[in-house]
Amino acid sequence: MENYMDDDKIIIHPSCSFEEVEIPLVYPDEPESYIEQVLAECCTHVLVILKENNFDIESEAFMKDFNALVDFLRALMYRETGLDHPLIKK
């Protein structure tokens, strides 16, 4: 019997081929607008999941905390694209 488990102990379905592909990083000409687009997409997904799981995403406290999370993610992406952000010190 063939081993269908990868190094991370994840079982691979026998009909699937497992091949690692390295995806090159592409930085757009306007990284700020690109970052905002990525943030909008991923944060929308997070909000939908939280709402589906009965979290009160409309409370003032939640919105304040979520905005802090979004700003931290923005800072992280700024650093990864070589931009400065007040939350990240070099």
MARVORO-605139 format. One line per field, with one value per atom (N, C-alpha, C, O): y, x, z; atom name. Coordinates in steps of 0.2 Angstrom, whole numbers, m for minus. Example, Ala and Ser with C-alpha at 12.3 -4.5 7.8 and 13.67 -1.06 7.14 Angstrom:
REM residues 2
north (m28:m22:m16:m17:m11:m5:0:6);
east (66:62:66:71:64:68:64:67);
up (39:39:39:42:35:36:39:40);
a (N:CA:C:O:N:CA:C:O);
END
This chain:
REM residues 90
north (m6:0:6:7:11:17:22:22:26:31:37:40:39:44:50:54:50:56:60:57:67:71:72:69:76:77:81:80:84:88:83:85:77:72:73:72:76:77:71:70:68:63:65:70:63:65:60:54:62:57:54:57:47:44:46:45:49:51:58:60:61:68:67:63:71:71:77:82:76:81:84:81:90:94:101:104:102:109:114:112:119:124:131:133:134:140:146:146:150:156:162:164:165:171:177:178:181:187:192:193:195:200:207:207:212:218:223:224:225:230:237:239:241:247:252:257:251:255:250:248:249:245:247:242:253:255:253:250:254:252:245:242:241:234:231:227:234:232:233:229:239:240:235:233:233:228:222:218:220:213:213:209:219:220:219:216:223:223:215:213:212:205:200:197:200:196:198:193:204:206:205:203:205:204:196:195:192:185:184:180:187:186:188:185:194:197:192:191:189:184:178:176:176:170:171:167:177:178:179:177:183:184:177:176:173:166:162:158:164:160:164:163:169:172:177:179:180:185:192:193:196:203:208:211:207:211:219:223:220:227:231:237:228:232:237:236:242:247:244:246:240:237:232:233:228:224:228:227:233:237:241:241:243:246:241:243:235:230:228:227:227:224:229:228:236:241:241:242:239:239:233:233:227:221:223:221:227:228:233:232:238:242:238:240:233:229:225:225:222:219:223:221:229:234:235:236:237:238:232:233:226:220:220:218:221:221:227:226:232:238:236:237:233:231:226:226:221:216:219:216:224:228:233:237:234:239:246:251:247:253:254:250:261:262:263:265:261:262:263:261:268:270:264:265:259:254:249:245:249:245:249:254:247:251:246:240:250:246:244:241);
east (4:0:4:9:3:6:5:m1:10:9:6:8:0:m4:m4:m9:1:2:8:13:7:13:17:15:22:26:22:24:17:13:8:3:8:3:m4:m9:m4:m11:m12:m7:m18:m19:m21:m25:m17:m19:m23:m22:m28:m33:m29:m25:m30:m26:m27:m22:m32:m33:m30:m29:m27:m24:m17:m13:m14:m7:m4:m8:1:3:10:15:9:15:16:11:21:22:24:28:21:22:23:19:29:31:28:29:24:20:25:26:27:31:27:21:30:27:27:32:21:20:18:13:22:20:17:21:11:8:12:15:10:13:10:14:4:1:0:m6:5:4:m1:m5:m2:m7:m14:m18:m16:m23:m24:m29:m18:m18:m19:m24:m16:m17:m24:m27:m27:m34:m39:m43:m37:m41:m41:m46:m35:m34:m37:m40:m36:m39:m47:m50:m50:m57:m60:m65:m56:m58:m58:m62:m52:m51:m55:m58:m56:m60:m67:m71:m69:m76:m78:m83:m73:m74:m74:m78:m70:m69:m76:m79:m78:m85:m91:m95:m91:m96:m96:m101:m90:m89:m91:m95:m89:m91:m98:m101:m101:m108:m112:m117:m110:m113:m113:m117:m108:m106:m109:m107:m114:m117:m113:m115:m108:m104:m108:m110:m108:m111:m106:m103:m106:m101:m103:m100:m109:m112:m111:m113:m108:m107:m102:m97:m102:m97:m90:m85:m90:m84:m80:m74:m85:m82:m79:m74:m83:m80:m74:m69:m73:m67:m61:m56:m62:m57:m56:m50:m61:m60:m56:m52:m57:m54:m46:m42:m45:m38:m34:m29:m38:m35:m34:m29:m39:m38:m32:m28:m31:m25:m19:m14:m19:m13:m11:m5:m16:m15:m13:m8:m15:m13:m5:m1:m3:4:8:14:6:9:11:16:5:6:10:14:10:14:21:25:23:30:32:38:28:30:31:34:28:29:34:35:37:42:40:44:34:31:31:31:31:31:24:20:23:17:19:23:15:16:16:19:12:12:18:20:22:28:34:35:39:45:50:50:55:60:66:71);
up (0:0:0:4:m4:m5:1:4:3:8:6:1:8:6:11:12:15:20:18:17:19:18:24:29:24:30:35:41:34:39:42:46:40:43:40:43:34:31:25:21:26:21:14:14:9:2:m1:0:m4:m7:m13:m17:m14:m18:m26:m30:m27:m34:m36:m41:m30:m31:m32:m29:m36:m36:m32:m32:m28:m24:m27:m27:m29:m31:m29:m29:m26:m23:m29:m33:m29:m34:m31:m27:m32:m30:m34:m40:m30:m34:m33:m27:m38:m37:m34:m36:m30:m27:m33:m36:m34:m39:m35:m32:m36:m32:m38:m43:m37:m42:m42:m37:m47:m47:m42:m40:m40:m34:m28:m28:m24:m19:m14:m11:m12:m7:m10:m5:m16:m18:m18:m17:m20:m20:m13:m12:m8:m1:1:4:m1:1:m2:1:m8:m11:m8:m7:m6:m3:4:6:8:14:14:18:9:9:7:10:3:1:7:9:11:16:22:26:24:30:29:33:22:21:23:26:21:22:30:32:33:41:44:48:42:44:43:47:37:35:40:42:41:45:52:55:55:61:62:67:58:58:58:61:53:53:59:60:63:69:75:81:74:79:83:89:80:84:82:77:87:86:83:86:76:72:72:69:74:74:80:81:86:92:91:87:95:95:97:94:102:104:99:98:96:90:85:82:82:77:79:74:85:87:87:84:89:89:82:80:78:71:67:63:68:65:67:62:73:75:72:69:71:67:60:57:57:50:49:44:54:53:54:51:59:60:53:51:50:44:38:35:38:33:34:30:41:42:40:38:42:40:32:30:28:21:18:14:22:20:21:16:26:27:22:20:21:16:9:5:7:1:1:m4:7:7:9:8:11:13:20:24:22:29:32:28:38:41:49:52:52:59:64:69:62:67:67:72:62:61:61:57:66:66:63:63:60:56:61:59);
a (N:CA:C:O:N:CA:C:O:N:CA:C:O:N:CA:C:O:N:CA:C:O:N:CA:C:O:N:CA:C:O:N:CA:C:O:N:CA:C:O:N:CA:C:O:N:CA:C:O:N:CA:C:O:N:CA:C:O:N:CA:C:O:N:CA:C:O:N:CA:C:O:N:CA:C:O:N:CA:C:O:N:CA:C:O:N:CA:C:O:N:CA:C:O:N:CA:C:O:N:CA:C:O:N:CA:C:O:N:CA:C:O:N:CA:C:O:N:CA:C:O:N:CA:C:O:N:CA:C:O:N:CA:C:O:N:CA:C:O:N:CA:C:O:N:CA:C:O:N:CA:C:O:N:CA:C:O:N:CA:C:O:N:CA:C:O:N:CA:C:O:N:CA:C:O:N:CA:C:O:N:CA:C:O:N:CA:C:O:N:CA:C:O:N:CA:C:O:N:CA:C:O:N:CA:C:O:N:CA:C:O:N:CA:C:O:N:CA:C:O:N:CA:C:O:N:CA:C:O:N:CA:C:O:N:CA:C:O:N:CA:C:O:N:CA:C:O:N:CA:C:O:N:CA:C:O:N:CA:C:O:N:CA:C:O:N:CA:C:O:N:CA:C:O:N:CA:C:O:N:CA:C:O:N:CA:C:O:N:CA:C:O:N:CA:C:O:N:CA:C:O:N:CA:C:O:N:CA:C:O:N:CA:C:O:N:CA:C:O:N:CA:C:O:N:CA:C:O:N:CA:C:O:N:CA:C:O:N:CA:C:O:N:CA:C:O:N:CA:C:O:N:CA:C:O:N:CA:C:O:N:CA:C:O:N:CA:C:O:N:CA:C:O:N:CA:C:O:N:CA:C:O:N:CA:C:O:N:CA:C:O:N:CA:C:O:N:CA:C:O:N:CA:C:O);
END
